[in-house]
Amino acid sequence: MNSKIEWIKKQKGKSLRVLTATDYPMARLLDEAGIPVLLVGDSLGMVTLGYPDTTHVTMSDMIHHAQAVMRAQPHAAVVVDLPYQSYETTDLALFNAKKIMNLGVDAVKVEGACLEVIRALVGEGIPIMGHLGMLPQSILKEGGYKIKGRSEIERAQIVKEALDLEKSGVFAIVLELVISDLAKELTHLISVPTIGIGSGNECDGQVLVTHDLVGFSPWFQPKHVKPLAEVGHSISSAASSFLSRSD
């Protein structure tokens, strides 16, 4: 496991920050700001490509955007999502994960407790970031984005899956839209860092979609994000000013 991934593992109990990057300028700006982990997330399907959800994102999309991010030569660790239906079997997962790792990235992220696939990837020396709670690639089956861990059955299942992922060798686990007290419990229960998104402030780290953080898309703002800039409005204002210029 490379030094960047080992560093992430050591952030247990600390404050780890992760932001998404989908292109060269964004990766360069975030890296120069000191963000230690860049996620090329399949959320790019919505924020960059205009799809309604992540199920439309392909391996070609992920490779294209990961290549752009790597051209920034970031010092940050770069983690790339395996997209929808790209790891349905162990052989397919190995084939696709190796294609992504060959780009020079540091790790791949896999949604859900697909333990056989994760063990196979880890066995091949591929660092894996896990992802539990709300799984965006399951949106068609779920019927929407829902807070996870409210019922005792669901809570017990997530705890079991977190322990299973830990045993399978993941170096960190994203907890998305997990009820905050459960996210806190999991953070104390497992030995690898938890990285929350919409799961309260008791995780070891936080990940955000950068477009949400900077207000790039003013027509959509998740409830769990308070934007720290208004980039979308600034672009619209600049365009309007350009339109009204007389030169």
C-alpha positions as CSV (number, residue, x, y, z in Angstrom):
1,M,0.0,0.0,0.0
2,N,1.5,3.4,-1.0
3,S,2.4,6.1,1.4
4,K,-0.6,8.3,0.6
5,I,-3.0,5.5,1.5
6,E,-1.0,4.7,4.7
7,W,-1.3,8.4,5.6
8,I,-5.1,8.3,5.2
9,K,-5.3,5.2,7.5
10,K,-3.4,7.1,10.1
11,Q,-6.0,9.9,10.2
12,K,-8.2,7.8,12.5
13,G,-9.4,10.1,15.2
14,K,-8.3,13.2,13.3
15,S,-10.0,15.6,10.8
16,L,-9.6,14.3,7.3
17,R,-10.9,16.4,4.4
18,V,-11.9,15.1,1.0
19,L,-13.3,16.9,-2.0
20,T,-14.3,15.8,-5.5
21,A,-12.4,16.7,-8.6
22,T,-13.5,16.1,-12.1
23,D,-11.1,18.1,-14.3
24,Y,-7.6,19.6,-14.5
25,P,-8.3,23.1,-13.1
26,M,-10.4,21.9,-10.2
27,A,-7.8,19.3,-9.3
28,R,-5.0,21.8,-9.5
29,L,-6.9,24.4,-7.4
30,L,-7.9,22.0,-4.7
31,D,-4.4,20.5,-4.6
32,E,-2.7,23.9,-4.3
33,A,-5.2,24.7,-1.5
34,G,-3.8,21.6,0.4
35,I,-6.8,19.3,0.2
36,P,-5.1,15.9,1.0
37,V,-7.6,13.6,-0.8
38,L,-9.3,14.1,-4.2
39,L,-12.2,11.9,-5.1
40,V,-13.0,11.5,-8.8
41,G,-16.6,10.5,-7.9
42,D,-19.3,9.3,-10.1
43,S,-21.3,12.3,-8.9
44,L,-19.7,13.9,-11.9
45,G,-22.6,12.3,-13.8
46,M,-24.9,14.9,-12.3
47,V,-22.7,17.9,-11.6
48,T,-20.6,17.8,-14.8
49,L,-22.5,15.6,-17.3
50,G,-26.1,16.6,-16.5
51,Y,-27.4,13.1,-15.8
52,P,-30.2,12.6,-13.3
53,D,-28.2,10.1,-11.3
54,T,-25.0,8.1,-11.2
55,T,-26.3,5.0,-13.0
56,H,-25.6,6.6,-16.4
57,V,-21.9,7.0,-15.7
58,T,-19.6,4.7,-17.6
59,M,-16.1,3.4,-17.2
60,S,-15.1,5.6,-20.2
61,D,-16.5,8.6,-18.3
62,M,-14.5,7.8,-15.2
63,I,-11.3,7.2,-17.1
64,H,-11.7,10.4,-19.1
65,H,-12.2,12.6,-16.0
66,A,-9.5,10.7,-13.9
67,Q,-7.0,11.4,-16.7
68,A,-7.8,15.1,-16.6
69,V,-7.3,15.1,-12.8
70,M,-4.0,13.3,-13.0
71,R,-2.7,15.9,-15.6
72,A,-2.7,18.3,-12.7
73,Q,0.0,16.0,-11.1
74,P,-1.6,16.4,-7.7
75,H,0.3,15.8,-4.4
76,A,-3.0,14.7,-3.0
77,A,-4.1,11.1,-2.9
78,V,-6.5,10.4,-5.8
79,V,-9.4,8.0,-5.4
80,V,-11.6,7.0,-8.3
81,D,-15.1,5.5,-8.1
82,L,-15.8,2.3,-9.9
83,P,-19.1,3.2,-11.7
84,Y,-22.4,1.5,-11.9
85,Q,-22.3,-2.2,-13.1
86,S,-18.5,-2.1,-13.5
87,Y,-17.8,-4.6,-10.7
88,E,-20.7,-7.0,-10.8
89,T,-18.3,-10.0,-10.9
90,T,-14.8,-10.5,-9.5
91,D,-13.3,-10.7,-13.0
92,L,-15.0,-7.6,-14.2
93,A,-14.0,-5.7,-11.1
94,L,-10.4,-6.7,-11.4
95,F,-10.3,-5.7,-15.1
96,N,-11.9,-2.3,-14.5
97,A,-10.0,-1.5,-11.3
98,K,-6.7,-2.3,-13.0
99,K,-7.6,0.0,-15.9
100,I,-8.2,2.8,-13.4
101,M,-5.1,2.1,-11.3
102,N,-3.0,2.2,-14.5
103,L,-3.8,5.9,-14.8
104,G,-1.5,6.5,-11.8
105,V,-4.2,7.0,-9.2
106,D,-3.9,5.8,-5.6
107,A,-7.1,3.8,-5.0
108,V,-10.6,3.0,-6.1
109,K,-13.9,3.2,-4.3
110,V,-16.5,0.6,-4.3
111,E,-20.1,1.0,-3.1
112,G,-21.7,-1.6,-0.8
113,A,-20.7,-4.7,1.0
114,C,-19.6,-6.7,-2.1
115,L,-17.1,-8.6,0.0
116,E,-15.9,-11.1,-2.5
117,V,-15.0,-8.4,-5.0
118,I,-13.3,-6.2,-2.4
119,R,-11.2,-9.1,-1.1
120,A,-10.2,-10.0,-4.7
121,L,-9.1,-6.4,-5.4
122,V,-7.2,-6.0,-2.1
123,G,-5.6,-9.4,-2.8
124,E,-4.3,-7.9,-6.0
125,G,-2.7,-5.0,-4.1
126,I,-5.4,-2.5,-5.1
127,P,-6.3,-0.1,-2.2
128,I,-10.1,0.1,-1.7
129,M,-12.2,2.8,-0.1
130,G,-15.5,1.4,1.0
131,H,-18.9,3.1,0.9
132,L,-21.9,2.4,3.1
133,G,-25.3,3.9,3.9
134,M,-27.1,5.6,1.0
135,L,-25.6,4.1,-2.1
136,P,-26.2,6.4,-5.1
137,Q,-25.7,3.6,-7.6
138,S,-28.7,1.9,-6.0
139,I,-31.0,4.9,-6.5
140,L,-33.3,3.1,-9.0
141,K,-33.9,0.3,-6.5
142,E,-34.1,2.7,-3.5
143,G,-36.5,5.1,-5.2
144,G,-34.7,8.2,-3.7
145,Y,-32.0,9.5,-1.4
146,K,-33.0,8.3,2.1
147,I,-31.3,8.6,5.5
148,K,-30.0,5.2,6.6
149,G,-29.9,3.5,10.0
150,R,-33.2,4.6,11.4
151,S,-34.6,1.2,12.0
152,E,-33.0,-1.4,14.3
153,I,-32.8,-3.9,11.4
154,E,-31.1,-1.4,9.1
155,R,-28.8,-0.2,11.8
156,A,-27.6,-3.8,12.6
157,Q,-27.1,-4.4,8.9
158,I,-24.9,-1.4,8.5
159,V,-22.8,-2.3,11.6
160,K,-22.3,-5.8,10.2
161,E,-21.3,-4.5,6.8
162,A,-18.8,-2.0,8.3
163,L,-17.1,-4.8,10.3
164,D,-17.1,-7.0,7.2
165,L,-15.5,-4.2,5.1
166,E,-12.9,-3.7,7.7
167,K,-12.0,-7.4,7.7
168,S,-11.9,-7.4,3.9
169,G,-9.1,-4.8,4.0
170,V,-10.6,-1.5,3.0
171,F,-8.4,1.5,4.2
172,A,-11.4,3.8,4.9
173,I,-15.2,3.8,4.6
174,V,-17.4,6.6,3.3
175,L,-20.7,6.9,5.3
176,E,-23.3,8.6,3.2
177,L,-26.6,9.8,4.7
178,V,-26.2,7.6,7.8
179,I,-28.0,8.8,10.9
180,S,-25.5,10.7,13.0
181,D,-25.6,8.6,16.1
182,L,-24.9,5.5,14.1
183,A,-22.1,7.2,12.2
184,K,-20.6,8.1,15.6
185,E,-20.9,4.5,16.8
186,L,-19.3,3.1,13.7
187,T,-16.5,5.6,13.9
188,H,-15.6,4.3,17.4
189,L,-16.2,0.7,16.4
190,I,-13.9,0.2,13.4
191,S,-10.2,0.7,13.1
192,V,-10.2,2.5,9.7
193,P,-11.2,6.1,9.2
194,T,-14.9,6.9,8.5
195,I,-15.5,9.7,6.0
196,G,-19.0,11.2,6.4
197,I,-21.2,12.9,3.9
198,G,-24.5,14.1,5.4
199,S,-23.8,11.8,8.4
200,G,-23.1,14.3,11.2
201,N,-19.8,15.6,12.4
202,E,-18.5,12.7,14.4
203,C,-16.8,10.8,11.6
204,D,-13.0,10.9,11.2
205,G,-13.3,12.9,8.0
206,Q,-15.8,14.6,5.7
207,V,-16.2,14.5,1.9
208,L,-18.1,16.9,-0.1
209,V,-18.9,17.4,-3.8
210,T,-16.9,20.5,-4.6
211,H,-19.6,21.9,-6.8
212,D,-21.9,21.9,-3.7
213,L,-19.3,23.5,-1.5
214,V,-18.6,26.4,-3.8
215,G,-22.2,27.0,-5.0
216,F,-21.4,26.1,-8.6
217,S,-25.0,25.0,-9.3
218,P,-27.4,27.5,-7.6
219,W,-30.4,25.5,-8.9
220,F,-29.5,22.6,-6.6
221,Q,-28.1,22.7,-3.0
222,P,-28.1,19.6,-0.8
223,K,-29.5,20.1,2.7
224,H,-26.2,18.8,4.4
225,V,-24.0,21.4,2.7
226,K,-23.6,25.1,3.5
227,P,-21.8,26.6,0.5
228,L,-18.7,28.7,1.2
229,A,-18.8,30.5,-2.1
230,E,-21.3,31.4,-4.9
231,V,-19.3,30.5,-8.0
232,G,-22.5,29.9,-10.1
233,H,-23.8,33.4,-9.4
234,S,-20.3,34.8,-10.1
235,I,-20.2,33.1,-13.5
236,S,-23.7,34.3,-14.4
237,S,-22.8,37.8,-13.3
238,A,-19.6,37.8,-15.3
239,A,-21.5,36.5,-18.4
240,S,-24.2,39.2,-18.0
241,S,-21.5,41.9,-17.7
242,F,-19.8,40.6,-20.8
243,L,-23.1,40.7,-22.7
244,S,-23.7,44.3,-21.8
245,R,-20.3,45.6,-22.7
246,S,-20.0,48.0,-25.6
247,D,-16.6,47.0,-27.0
